[in-house]
Amino acid sequence: MKNLIILIGNAGQDPEIRKLENGTSVAKVSLATTENWKDKDGNWQKDTTWHNLVLWRDLADRATNIKKGSLVYVEGKVTYRKYT
């Protein structure tokens, strides 16, 4: 089994990039993916889903090239956090 996701969408804002105490880079950015389709009446429908991305190390360093509205292609894995 493989946990792999590919997202192509637009950045919702400029990335928030920071360095941890150990020097590791971390970037956070939201990504909007949009799906378009025709409904049964022939009208175009649009559904936008927002994804919160966390980029680490070299990917975080490269995130400086991302600007709000930029087209972004991302491959990675999906993880979910649980809070109590």
N, CA, C and O atoms as CSV, one atom per row, in Angstrom:
chain,resi,resn,atom,element,x,y,z
A,1,MET,N,N,0.840,-1.179,0.000
A,1,MET,CA,C,0.000,0.000,0.000
A,1,MET,C,C,0.883,1.240,0.000
A,1,MET,O,O,2.002,1.226,0.514
A,2,LYS,N,N,0.365,2.297,-0.579
A,2,LYS,CA,C,1.113,3.541,-0.700
A,2,LYS,C,C,0.213,4.696,-0.342
A,2,LYS,O,O,-0.918,4.772,-0.821
A,3,ASN,N,N,0.699,5.605,0.500
A,3,ASN,CA,C,-0.018,6.819,0.866
A,3,ASN,C,C,0.536,7.937,0.002
A,3,ASN,O,O,1.538,8.555,0.362
A,4,LEU,N,N,-0.102,8.210,-1.137
A,4,LEU,CA,C,0.376,9.214,-2.078
A,4,LEU,C,C,-0.786,10.070,-2.535
A,4,LEU,O,O,-1.855,9.562,-2.875
A,5,ILE,N,N,-0.567,11.378,-2.541
A,5,ILE,CA,C,-1.572,12.302,-3.043
A,5,ILE,C,C,-0.896,13.281,-3.983
A,5,ILE,O,O,0.240,13.693,-3.751
A,6,ILE,N,N,-1.598,13.654,-5.048
A,6,ILE,CA,C,-1.127,14.668,-5.982
A,6,ILE,C,C,-2.178,15.759,-6.012
A,6,ILE,O,O,-3.350,15.492,-6.275
A,7,LEU,N,N,-1.760,16.997,-5.742
A,7,LEU,CA,C,-2.656,18.140,-5.762
A,7,LEU,C,C,-2.129,19.178,-6.743
A,7,LEU,O,O,-0.937,19.484,-6.758
A,8,ILE,N,N,-3.023,19.711,-7.557
A,8,ILE,CA,C,-2.692,20.815,-8.453
A,8,ILE,C,C,-3.733,21.891,-8.198
A,8,ILE,O,O,-4.927,21.667,-8.397
A,9,GLY,N,N,-3.285,23.052,-7.761
A,9,GLY,CA,C,-4.224,24.120,-7.437
A,9,GLY,C,C,-3.513,25.444,-7.291
A,9,GLY,O,O,-2.363,25.603,-7.700
A,10,ASN,N,N,-4.221,26.397,-6.697
A,10,ASN,CA,C,-3.694,27.744,-6.515
A,10,ASN,C,C,-3.454,28.033,-5.035
A,10,ASN,O,O,-4.257,27.670,-4.175
A,11,ALA,N,N,-2.327,28.695,-4.762
A,11,ALA,CA,C,-1.992,29.068,-3.391
A,11,ALA,C,C,-2.981,30.116,-2.891
A,11,ALA,O,O,-3.287,31.081,-3.592
A,12,GLY,N,N,-3.472,29.915,-1.677
A,12,GLY,CA,C,-4.435,30.843,-1.092
A,12,GLY,C,C,-3.790,32.074,-0.489
A,12,GLY,O,O,-4.444,33.105,-0.332
A,13,GLN,N,N,-2.509,31.977,-0.148
A,13,GLN,CA,C,-1.761,33.109,0.385
A,13,GLN,C,C,-0.277,32.817,0.227
A,13,GLN,O,O,0.114,31.699,-0.108
A,14,ASP,N,N,0.541,33.825,0.470
A,14,ASP,CA,C,1.984,33.592,0.479
A,14,ASP,C,C,2.288,32.630,1.621
A,14,ASP,O,O,1.635,32.695,2.663
A,15,PRO,N,N,3.266,31.736,1.450
A,15,PRO,CA,C,3.562,30.766,2.506
A,15,PRO,C,C,4.121,31.419,3.762
A,15,PRO,O,O,4.788,32.452,3.710
A,16,GLU,N,N,3.829,30.787,4.884
A,16,GLU,CA,C,4.377,31.205,6.184
A,16,GLU,C,C,5.577,30.286,6.440
A,16,GLU,O,O,5.410,29.097,6.712
A,17,ILE,N,N,6.775,30.842,6.352
A,17,ILE,CA,C,7.992,30.045,6.461
A,17,ILE,C,C,8.729,30.417,7.740
A,17,ILE,O,O,8.871,31.595,8.068
A,18,ARG,N,N,9.196,29.399,8.457
A,18,ARG,CA,C,9.954,29.643,9.685
A,18,ARG,C,C,11.025,28.575,9.848
A,18,ARG,O,O,10.988,27.534,9.193
A,19,LYS,N,N,11.975,28.848,10.725
A,19,LYS,CA,C,13.042,27.898,11.044
A,19,LYS,C,C,12.856,27.424,12.478
A,19,LYS,O,O,12.606,28.226,13.378
A,20,LEU,N,N,12.977,26.126,12.684
A,20,LEU,CA,C,12.924,25.566,14.027
A,20,LEU,C,C,14.268,25.790,14.710
A,20,LEU,O,O,15.247,26.173,14.070
A,21,GLU,N,N,14.301,25.547,16.005
A,21,GLU,CA,C,15.535,25.761,16.767
A,21,GLU,C,C,16.704,24.954,16.227
A,21,GLU,O,O,17.852,25.390,16.315
A,22,ASN,N,N,16.424,23.781,15.666
A,22,ASN,CA,C,17.502,22.938,15.129
A,22,ASN,C,C,17.884,23.308,13.691
A,22,ASN,O,O,18.721,22.639,13.085
A,23,GLY,N,N,17.278,24.369,13.143
A,23,GLY,CA,C,17.611,24.838,11.804
A,23,GLY,C,C,16.734,24.290,10.693
A,23,GLY,O,O,16.895,24.688,9.539
A,24,THR,N,N,15.815,23.392,11.003
A,24,THR,CA,C,14.921,22.810,10.002
A,24,THR,C,C,13.897,23.848,9.548
A,24,THR,O,O,13.285,24.531,10.370
A,25,SER,N,N,13.718,23.958,8.234
A,25,SER,CA,C,12.726,24.883,7.675
A,25,SER,C,C,11.361,24.220,7.614
A,25,SER,O,O,11.243,23.036,7.298
A,26,VAL,N,N,10.328,25.002,7.921
A,26,VAL,CA,C,8.939,24.545,7.834
A,26,VAL,C,C,8.132,25.650,7.162
A,26,VAL,O,O,8.253,26.821,7.521
A,27,ALA,N,N,7.313,25.275,6.191
A,27,ALA,CA,C,6.449,26.241,5.516
A,27,ALA,C,C,5.009,25.751,5.582
A,27,ALA,O,O,4.739,24.559,5.434
A,28,LYS,N,N,4.095,26.680,5.805
A,28,LYS,CA,C,2.663,26.379,5.780
A,28,LYS,C,C,2.027,27.228,4.694
A,28,LYS,O,O,2.293,28.424,4.579
A,29,VAL,N,N,1.180,26.585,3.899
A,29,VAL,CA,C,0.474,27.293,2.834
A,29,VAL,C,C,-0.851,26.584,2.578
A,29,VAL,O,O,-0.938,25.362,2.704
A,30,SER,N,N,-1.878,27.343,2.221
A,30,SER,CA,C,-3.153,26.730,1.847
A,30,SER,C,C,-3.218,26.642,0.327
A,30,SER,O,O,-2.695,27.497,-0.388
A,31,LEU,N,N,-3.868,25.593,-0.141
A,31,LEU,CA,C,-3.968,25.329,-1.574
A,31,LEU,C,C,-5.431,25.073,-1.911
A,31,LEU,O,O,-6.101,24.281,-1.248
A,32,ALA,N,N,-5.919,25.749,-2.943
A,32,ALA,CA,C,-7.300,25.567,-3.393
A,32,ALA,C,C,-7.307,24.709,-4.647
A,32,ALA,O,O,-6.657,25.046,-5.636
A,33,THR,N,N,-8.043,23.597,-4.610
A,33,THR,CA,C,-8.265,22.787,-5.805
A,33,THR,C,C,-9.726,22.944,-6.190
A,33,THR,O,O,-10.608,22.959,-5.331
A,34,THR,N,N,-9.973,23.060,-7.482
A,34,THR,CA,C,-11.335,23.307,-7.961
A,34,THR,C,C,-11.730,22.250,-8.974
A,34,THR,O,O,-10.967,21.920,-9.882
A,35,GLU,N,N,-12.930,21.727,-8.805
A,35,GLU,CA,C,-13.492,20.738,-9.718
A,35,GLU,C,C,-14.685,21.371,-10.421
A,35,GLU,O,O,-15.557,21.946,-9.769
A,36,ASN,N,N,-14.729,21.268,-11.750
A,36,ASN,CA,C,-15.844,21.798,-12.541
A,36,ASN,C,C,-16.561,20.647,-13.231
A,36,ASN,O,O,-15.924,19.700,-13.693
A,37,TRP,N,N,-17.873,20.729,-13.299
A,37,TRP,CA,C,-18.659,19.705,-13.977
A,37,TRP,C,C,-20.013,20.283,-14.381
A,37,TRP,O,O,-20.455,21.309,-13.863
A,38,LYS,N,N,-20.656,19.593,-15.318
A,38,LYS,CA,C,-22.011,19.972,-15.722
A,38,LYS,C,C,-23.001,19.116,-14.961
A,38,LYS,O,O,-22.848,17.898,-14.875
A,39,ASP,N,N,-24.025,19.763,-14.408
A,39,ASP,CA,C,-25.055,19.003,-13.702
A,39,ASP,C,C,-26.043,18.421,-14.713
A,39,ASP,O,O,-25.882,18.592,-15.921
A,40,LYS,N,N,-27.063,17.733,-14.206
A,40,LYS,CA,C,-28.006,17.045,-15.097
A,40,LYS,C,C,-28.800,18.011,-15.980
A,40,LYS,O,O,-29.347,17.610,-17.008
A,41,ASP,N,N,-28.863,19.306,-15.570
A,41,ASP,CA,C,-29.561,20.313,-16.368
A,41,ASP,C,C,-28.637,21.013,-17.363
A,41,ASP,O,O,-29.074,21.899,-18.097
A,42,GLY,N,N,-27.364,20.621,-17.390
A,42,GLY,CA,C,-26.409,21.219,-18.324
A,42,GLY,C,C,-25.740,22.475,-17.819
A,42,GLY,O,O,-25.017,23.133,-18.567
A,43,ASN,N,N,-25.967,22.827,-16.549
A,43,ASN,CA,C,-25.351,24.015,-15.971
A,43,ASN,C,C,-23.994,23.661,-15.358
A,43,ASN,O,O,-23.834,22.609,-14.740
A,44,TRP,N,N,-23.025,24.555,-15.540
A,44,TRP,CA,C,-21.709,24.324,-14.967
A,44,TRP,C,C,-21.735,24.549,-13.462
A,44,TRP,O,O,-22.281,25.539,-12.974
A,45,GLN,N,N,-21.141,23.619,-12.745
A,45,GLN,CA,C,-21.023,23.694,-11.289
A,45,GLN,C,C,-19.536,23.733,-10.931
A,45,GLN,O,O,-18.695,23.222,-11.671
A,46,LYS,N,N,-19.227,24.340,-9.800
A,46,LYS,CA,C,-17.850,24.451,-9.362
A,46,LYS,C,C,-17.781,24.117,-7.875
A,46,LYS,O,O,-18.608,24.582,-7.090
A,47,ASP,N,N,-16.790,23.307,-7.490
A,47,ASP,CA,C,-16.584,22.969,-6.085
A,47,ASP,C,C,-15.109,23.173,-5.754
A,47,ASP,O,O,-14.243,22.534,-6.352
A,48,THR,N,N,-14.823,24.059,-4.806
A,48,THR,CA,C,-13.448,24.339,-4.399
A,48,THR,C,C,-13.198,23.708,-3.039
A,48,THR,O,O,-13.990,23.865,-2.110
A,49,THR,N,N,-12.081,22.990,-2.936
A,49,THR,CA,C,-11.661,22.375,-1.678
A,49,THR,C,C,-10.345,23.009,-1.257
A,49,THR,O,O,-9.438,23.176,-2.072
A,50,TRP,N,N,-10.246,23.364,0.030
A,50,TRP,CA,C,-9.027,23.968,0.569
A,50,TRP,C,C,-8.218,22.913,1.311
A,50,TRP,O,O,-8.761,22.124,2.085
A,51,HIS,N,N,-6.910,22.912,1.061
A,51,HIS,CA,C,-5.984,21.971,1.686
A,51,HIS,C,C,-4.921,22.764,2.442
A,51,HIS,O,O,-4.369,23.725,1.907
A,52,ASN,N,N,-4.636,22.374,3.666
A,52,ASN,CA,C,-3.570,22.987,4.447
A,52,ASN,C,C,-2.314,22.143,4.289
A,52,ASN,O,O,-2.280,20.985,4.706
A,53,LEU,N,N,-1.283,22.723,3.685
A,53,LEU,CA,C,-0.044,21.999,3.413
A,53,LEU,C,C,1.035,22.399,4.407
A,53,LEU,O,O,1.134,23.562,4.799
A,54,VAL,N,N,1.840,21.427,4.808
A,54,VAL,CA,C,3.025,21.676,5.613
A,54,VAL,C,C,4.206,21.105,4.850
A,54,VAL,O,O,4.256,19.907,4.574
A,55,LEU,N,N,5.150,21.962,4.510
A,55,LEU,CA,C,6.329,21.566,3.739
A,55,LEU,C,C,7.543,21.609,4.653
A,55,LEU,O,O,7.694,22.530,5.456
A,56,TRP,N,N,8.405,20.608,4.527
A,56,TRP,CA,C,9.567,20.485,5.400
A,56,TRP,C,C,10.861,20.590,4.609
A,56,TRP,O,O,10.907,20.255,3.425
A,57,ARG,N,N,11.889,21.048,5.262
A,57,ARG,CA,C,13.280,21.069,4.801
A,57,ARG,C,C,13.432,21.739,3.430
A,57,ARG,O,O,13.074,22.907,3.278
A,58,ASP,N,N,13.953,21.024,2.439
A,58,ASP,CA,C,14.227,21.622,1.129
A,58,ASP,C,C,12.956,22.147,0.462
A,58,ASP,O,O,12.983,23.194,-0.184
A,59,LEU,N,N,11.853,21.431,0.613
A,59,LEU,CA,C,10.594,21.901,0.024
A,59,LEU,C,C,10.162,23.217,0.660
A,59,LEU,O,O,9.652,24.103,-0.027
A,60,ALA,N,N,10.363,23.347,1.964
A,60,ALA,CA,C,10.023,24.594,2.645
A,60,ALA,C,C,10.900,25.731,2.138
A,60,ALA,O,O,10.419,26.851,1.961
A,61,ASP,N,N,12.172,25.458,1.904
A,61,ASP,CA,C,13.072,26.487,1.380
A,61,ASP,C,C,12.656,26.922,-0.019
A,61,ASP,O,O,12.762,28.102,-0.355
A,62,ARG,N,N,12.184,25.983,-0.842
A,62,ARG,CA,C,11.728,26.314,-2.193
A,62,ARG,C,C,10.386,27.030,-2.198
A,62,ARG,O,O,10.016,27.631,-3.207
A,63,ALA,N,N,9.656,26.979,-1.101
A,63,ALA,CA,C,8.333,27.607,-1.033
A,63,ALA,C,C,8.410,29.130,-1.129
A,63,ALA,O,O,7.388,29.788,-1.321
A,64,THR,N,N,9.600,29.691,-0.998
A,64,THR,CA,C,9.731,31.146,-1.127
A,64,THR,C,C,9.316,31.613,-2.518
A,64,THR,O,O,9.001,32.788,-2.702
A,65,ASN,N,N,9.309,30.708,-3.503
A,65,ASN,CA,C,8.895,31.040,-4.872
A,65,ASN,C,C,7.383,31.075,-5.031
A,65,ASN,O,O,6.884,31.545,-6.053
A,66,ILE,N,N,6.642,30.586,-4.040
A,66,ILE,CA,C,5.173,30.545,-4.116
A,66,ILE,C,C,4.610,31.893,-3.681
A,66,ILE,O,O,4.992,32.434,-2.643
A,67,LYS,N,N,3.714,32.417,-4.475
A,67,LYS,CA,C,3.001,33.655,-4.151
A,67,LYS,C,C,1.504,33.367,-4.207
A,67,LYS,O,O,1.071,32.411,-4.850
A,68,LYS,N,N,0.722,34.197,-3.532
A,68,LYS,CA,C,-0.730,34.036,-3.549
A,68,LYS,C,C,-1.218,33.966,-4.995
A,68,LYS,O,O,-0.887,34.822,-5.815
A,69,GLY,N,N,-2.015,32.929,-5.298
A,69,GLY,CA,C,-2.570,32.740,-6.633
A,69,GLY,C,C,-1.711,31.892,-7.544
A,69,GLY,O,O,-2.164,31.490,-8.616
A,70,SER,N,N,-0.456,31.603,-7.139
A,70,SER,CA,C,0.436,30.785,-7.965
A,70,SER,C,C,-0.135,29.394,-8.178
A,70,SER,O,O,-0.746,28.819,-7.277
A,71,LEU,N,N,0.067,28.855,-9.377
A,71,LEU,CA,C,-0.299,27.476,-9.647
A,71,LEU,C,C,0.755,26.581,-9.002
A,71,LEU,O,O,1.952,26.765,-9.224
A,72,VAL,N,N,0.308,25.614,-8.205
A,72,VAL,CA,C,1.212,24.770,-7.426
A,72,VAL,C,C,0.893,23.304,-7.706
A,72,VAL,O,O,-0.272,22.908,-7.741
A,73,TYR,N,N,1.937,22.505,-7.905
A,73,TYR,CA,C,1.839,21.057,-8.069
A,73,TYR,C,C,2.549,20.437,-6.879
A,73,TYR,O,O,3.719,20.730,-6.632
A,74,VAL,N,N,1.846,19.574,-6.133
A,74,VAL,CA,C,2.418,18.978,-4.929
A,74,VAL,C,C,2.180,17.474,-4.949
A,74,VAL,O,O,1.073,17.017,-5.236
A,75,GLU,N,N,3.218,16.713,-4.643
A,75,GLU,CA,C,3.089,15.278,-4.392
A,75,GLU,C,C,3.511,15.051,-2.954
A,75,GLU,O,O,4.486,15.638,-2.486
A,76,GLY,N,N,2.779,14.200,-2.253
A,76,GLY,CA,C,3.143,13.922,-0.873
A,76,GLY,C,C,2.255,12.868,-0.273
A,76,GLY,O,O,1.607,12.096,-0.979
A,77,LYS,N,N,2.234,12.848,1.055
A,77,LYS,CA,C,1.390,11.887,1.760
A,77,LYS,C,C,0.382,12.639,2.615
A,77,LYS,O,O,0.616,13.779,3.017
A,78,VAL,N,N,-0.722,11.998,2.883
A,78,VAL,CA,C,-1.769,12.577,3.706
A,78,VAL,C,C,-1.590,12.110,5.134
A,78,VAL,O,O,-1.450,10.914,5.389
A,79,THR,N,N,-1.593,13.046,6.061
A,79,THR,CA,C,-1.597,12.702,7.487
A,79,THR,C,C,-2.658,13.567,8.148
A,79,THR,O,O,-2.889,14.707,7.744
A,80,TYR,N,N,-3.281,13.026,9.141
A,80,TYR,CA,C,-4.295,13.722,9.904
A,80,TYR,C,C,-3.852,13.803,11.350
A,80,TYR,O,O,-3.308,12.844,11.898
A,81,ARG,N,N,-4.083,14.933,11.957
A,81,ARG,CA,C,-3.728,15.123,13.353
A,81,ARG,C,C,-4.983,15.036,14.197
A,81,ARG,O,O,-6.053,15.496,13.799
A,82,LYS,N,N,-4.832,14.439,15.371
A,82,LYS,CA,C,-5.959,14.347,16.308
A,82,LYS,C,C,-5.650,15.194,17.520
A,82,LYS,O,O,-4.545,15.142,18.061
A,83,TYR,N,N,-6.619,15.968,17.944
A,83,TYR,CA,C,-6.469,16.808,19.123
A,83,TYR,C,C,-7.526,16.440,20.135
A,83,TYR,O,O,-8.663,16.146,19.768
A,84,THR,N,N,-7.168,16.451,21.392
A,84,THR,CA,C,-8.147,16.177,22.455
A,84,THR,C,C,-8.230,17.366,23.379
A,84,THR,O,O,-8.995,17.345,24.344
